[in-house]
Amino acid sequence: MARTELYAGKAKAVAAAQQAGLIDDTIDPAYLIFLVIAVELLVRSTADRPDAVRRRRAGQRRSRPVSPSSIPA
């Protein structure tokens, strides 16, 4: 399946969801698919940068699960 056909199918699915009232219908389905793809590419391109990896790891070290018994009443 060509990429164009894949995106056209996704746009049709978005249009169907818009007609069903599941998704806001003020945005053209093709533009919505384009936006989703752009955001995905942006997230992917920054996710592997060394500074982003360091921030994620630092956040994981700082955020630890809290036991319910340690929360004051």
Number of C-alpha atoms within 10 A of each C-alpha: 5 7 8 9 10 11 15 15 12 16 19 14 13 21 21 15 15 17 12 11 10 11 14 14 15 8 12 14 22 15 11 16 17 14 12 11 13 12 12 11 12 11 11 11 10 12 13 11 10 10 11 12 13 12 11 13 11 11 11 10 9 9 8 8 6 8 7 8 7 7 7 5 5
